[in-house]
Amino acid sequence: MVIKVFLASSSGSTAIKKKQQDVVGFLEALKVDYTQLDIACNEENRMWMRQNVPTEKKPTNGIPLPPQIFNEESYCGDYDTFFEAKEDNLVYTFLGLPPPPGSKEAADKEHIVENGTHAEETNAEENPDDSTEVPVEERNGDAHGEEEQEACEEEEGEGGEEEEEVADDEAMEGETAGDEEPAEEEEAEEAEEETDEVTEDTEARAAEEEQEEADDDREEEEGEVQEEEEAE
């Protein structure tokens, strides 16, 4: 595979000359075999370059400017895409060439391949049954069943707590009622005792009054008898 670099040896543009020098100098530094094709002195080279640059890569006026890079008949790119590949250490990939052993680009590719293979093997070991797919409905059904079971357990737990609270309230009411009954009985007994005492006092007072009246009547009778005796 031969890398072809289309250049303009007699270009009046300083920017184009600098770009051509950057591409050629970097390829020589990498010791990449390439061929320079001058489009300024060779009309055939200029026409071939213009015809083989993809339409979407051409500028608005339809005339691509050098430098343009090809690998045999395959288009690689212009200076901008070459510079981007250079910044990303992907020049060999850009040129369609295998990176030489020991180069940074080759080491990066080996690292990616090793990590990818290792990741696939690890996933296969950890998930041997991944090939057997479980329908989404079944997975959702299992999850839904678990949720319903958890909800039922929560409701039963809440119902048990409410029953315990009701039982505790009834027990407290029973104790309160038990405490109130003896208190009411004591109050009734005390009221009875007070009533008995009042009744006894009333009866005693009435007896005394009757005794006093009887004594008064007897004194009056004795006085009358005495008067009659004195009158005789």
DOTITI-221095 format. One line per 3 residues: number of its first residue (from 1); for each residue x, y, z of C-alpha. Coordinates in Angstrom, 3 decimals. Example, Ala and Ser with C-alpha at 12.3 -4.5 7.8 and 13.67 -1.06 7.14 Angstrom:
2
1) 12.300:-4.500:7.800 ~ 13.670:-1.060:7.140
# end
This chain:
232
1) 0.000:0.000:0.000 ~ 1.328:3.372:-1.053 ~ 0.366:6.630:0.589
4) -0.199:9.386:-1.944 ~ 0.099:13.056:-0.949 ~ -1.142:15.542:-3.524
7) 0.768:18.830:-3.260 ~ 1.133:22.123:-5.113 ~ 4.835:22.869:-5.468
10) 4.308:26.376:-6.824 ~ 1.416:27.481:-4.619 ~ 1.331:31.164:-3.814
13) -0.493:30.547:-0.513 ~ 1.725:30.543:2.553 ~ -0.917:28.649:4.557
16) -1.087:25.846:1.976 ~ 2.720:25.575:1.863 ~ 2.885:25.299:5.664
19) 0.194:22.604:5.749 ~ 2.000:20.589:3.048 ~ 5.278:20.827:4.977
22) 3.570:19.674:8.222 ~ 2.079:16.577:6.565 ~ 5.279:15.592:4.722
25) 7.485:16.257:7.736 ~ 5.319:14.129:10.055 ~ 5.175:11.222:7.589
28) 8.967:11.306:7.273 ~ 9.300:11.363:11.075 ~ 7.132:8.244:11.286
31) 9.142:6.676:8.428 ~ 5.980:6.079:6.457 ~ 6.515:5.371:2.749
34) 4.671:7.923:0.653 ~ 4.671:9.487:-2.778 ~ 4.352:13.191:-3.542
37) 2.164:14.047:-6.533 ~ 2.389:17.619:-7.780 ~ -0.855:19.081:-9.096
40) 0.713:22.394:-10.118 ~ 2.872:20.941:-12.862 ~ 0.785:17.890:-13.744
43) -2.751:18.385:-14.990 ~ -3.461:14.668:-14.792 ~ -2.668:14.621:-11.062
46) -4.876:17.656:-10.470 ~ -7.838:16.130:-12.299 ~ -7.449:12.743:-10.581
49) -7.335:14.405:-7.134 ~ -10.431:16.497:-7.815 ~ -12.383:13.528:-9.118
52) -11.526:11.160:-6.237 ~ -12.100:13.483:-3.279 ~ -15.626:12.588:-1.994
55) -18.262:15.187:-2.731 ~ -19.127:15.682:0.947 ~ -15.446:16.467:1.635
58) -15.174:19.129:-1.033 ~ -15.475:22.857:-0.195 ~ -18.419:24.943:-1.320
61) -16.795:25.870:-4.661 ~ -16.217:22.160:-5.388 ~ -12.417:22.493:-5.778
64) -10.421:20.707:-3.039 ~ -7.164:22.341:-2.010 ~ -3.895:20.544:-1.250
67) -2.694:18.731:0.652 ~ -5.017:15.749:-0.010 ~ -4.006:12.284:1.235
70) -4.891:8.887:-0.280 ~ -4.012:5.264:0.442 ~ -3.763:3.915:-3.111
73) -7.262:4.709:-4.443 ~ -8.892:5.172:-1.011 ~ -9.360:8.692:0.250
76) -7.885:9.340:3.752 ~ -8.530:13.046:4.237 ~ -7.228:16.578:4.036
79) -4.946:18.517:6.340 ~ -7.619:19.166:9.010 ~ -8.559:15.494:9.415
82) -4.867:14.527:9.350 ~ -4.140:17.037:12.127 ~ -7.019:15.667:14.250
85) -5.714:12.099:13.846 ~ -2.256:13.317:14.797 ~ -3.595:14.923:17.993
88) -5.459:11.689:18.895 ~ -2.431:9.442:18.123 ~ -4.427:7.758:15.344
91) -2.310:8.638:12.279 ~ -1.863:5.001:11.210 ~ -5.600:4.434:11.511
94) -6.171:7.597:9.459 ~ -3.784:6.351:6.772 ~ -5.319:2.852:6.799
97) -2.021:1.279:7.902 ~ -1.361:-1.170:10.756 ~ 0.488:0.588:13.588
100) 4.043:-0.718:14.080 ~ 4.722:-2.827:17.195 ~ 5.800:-0.743:20.158
103) 4.069:2.406:18.956 ~ 1.612:4.190:21.256 ~ -1.223:3.610:18.807
106) -0.524:-0.157:18.755 ~ -0.375:-0.277:22.566 ~ -3.691:1.551:22.826
109) -5.328:-0.887:20.397 ~ -3.993:-3.916:22.292 ~ -5.275:-2.438:25.551
112) -8.734:-1.889:24.065 ~ -8.850:-5.408:22.631 ~ -7.688:-6.986:25.886
115) -10.199:-5.030:27.960 ~ -13.024:-5.808:25.552 ~ -12.235:-9.562:25.479
118) -11.778:-9.668:29.218 ~ -15.040:-7.842:29.777 ~ -16.911:-10.251:27.506
121) -15.397:-13.306:29.228 ~ -16.192:-11.905:32.666 ~ -19.793:-11.211:31.695
124) -20.149:-14.718:30.260 ~ -18.789:-16.286:33.465 ~ -20.873:-14.170:35.800
127) -24.083:-14.510:33.761 ~ -24.086:-17.979:32.153 ~ -27.862:-17.934:31.768
130) -28.071:-14.542:30.086 ~ -28.906:-16.267:26.802 ~ -32.199:-17.368:28.319
133) -34.237:-14.226:28.378 ~ -37.061:-13.902:30.833 ~ -40.161:-12.207:29.386
136) -40.719:-8.715:30.663 ~ -44.256:-9.641:31.737 ~ -42.954:-12.448:33.971
139) -40.321:-10.227:35.530 ~ -42.903:-7.530:36.117 ~ -45.358:-10.151:37.403
142) -42.848:-11.445:39.957 ~ -42.062:-7.933:41.079 ~ -45.773:-7.125:41.253
145) -46.454:-10.282:43.278 ~ -43.702:-9.420:45.729 ~ -45.089:-5.902:46.088
148) -48.597:-7.256:46.773 ~ -47.244:-9.714:49.344 ~ -45.317:-6.953:51.090
151) -48.434:-4.736:51.057 ~ -50.541:-7.566:52.585 ~ -47.935:-8.173:55.279
154) -47.870:-4.471:56.081 ~ -51.689:-4.360:56.282 ~ -51.754:-7.437:58.537
157) -49.105:-5.890:60.750 ~ -51.072:-2.655:60.959 ~ -54.295:-4.601:61.670
160) -52.592:-6.535:64.466 ~ -51.295:-3.332:65.964 ~ -54.790:-1.784:65.837
163) -56.311:-4.862:67.502 ~ -53.661:-4.725:70.220 ~ -54.380:-1.033:70.743
166) -58.136:-1.704:70.968 ~ -57.535:-4.540:73.444 ~ -55.298:-2.298:75.534
169) -57.956:0.449:75.512 ~ -60.664:-2.002:76.600 ~ -58.446:-3.344:79.366
172) -57.778:0.200:80.595 ~ -61.498:0.973:80.488 ~ -62.209:-2.204:82.448
175) -59.664:-1.273:85.070 ~ -61.073:2.245:85.267 ~ -64.600:0.868:85.610
178) -63.390:-1.560:88.276 ~ -61.828:1.297:90.181 ~ -64.984:3.411:89.844
181) -67.372:0.691:91.163 ~ -65.789:0.388:94.618 ~ -65.683:4.182:94.812
184) -69.410:4.379:94.070 ~ -70.173:1.677:96.644 ~ -68.175:3.545:99.283
187) -70.049:6.773:98.482 ~ -73.389:4.964:98.747 ~ -72.427:3.457:102.100
190) -71.311:6.836:103.393 ~ -74.621:8.394:102.226 ~ -76.544:5.619:103.999
193) -74.595:6.147:107.197 ~ -75.226:9.895:107.059 ~ -78.961:9.242:106.473
196) -79.100:6.839:109.421 ~ -77.341:9.364:111.625 ~ -79.795:12.100:110.590
199) -82.719:9.759:111.229 ~ -81.433:8.815:114.680 ~ -80.919:12.459:115.600
202) -84.399:13.336:114.418 ~ -85.963:10.493:116.386 ~ -84.037:11.378:119.523
205) -85.074:15.021:119.240 ~ -88.716:14.030:118.744 ~ -88.582:11.754:121.809
208) -87.146:14.540:123.898 ~ -89.869:16.932:122.710 ~ -92.547:14.349:123.543
211) -91.035:13.842:126.986 ~ -90.985:17.570:127.595 ~ -94.635:17.891:126.569
214) -95.552:14.997:128.809 ~ -93.714:16.617:131.729 ~ -95.486:19.930:131.063
217) -98.855:18.217:130.973 ~ -98.129:16.403:134.238 ~ -97.060:19.621:135.929
220) -100.217:21.336:134.751 ~ -102.368:18.482:136.074 ~ -100.574:18.504:139.408
223) -101.033:22.266:139.613 ~ -104.748:21.968:138.932 ~ -105.149:19.214:141.518
226) -103.325:21.276:144.062 ~ -105.518:24.274:143.388 ~ -108.653:22.175:143.787
229) -107.410:20.804:147.075 ~ -106.629:24.272:148.353 ~ -110.069:25.455:147.264
232) -111.773:22.710:149.283
# end
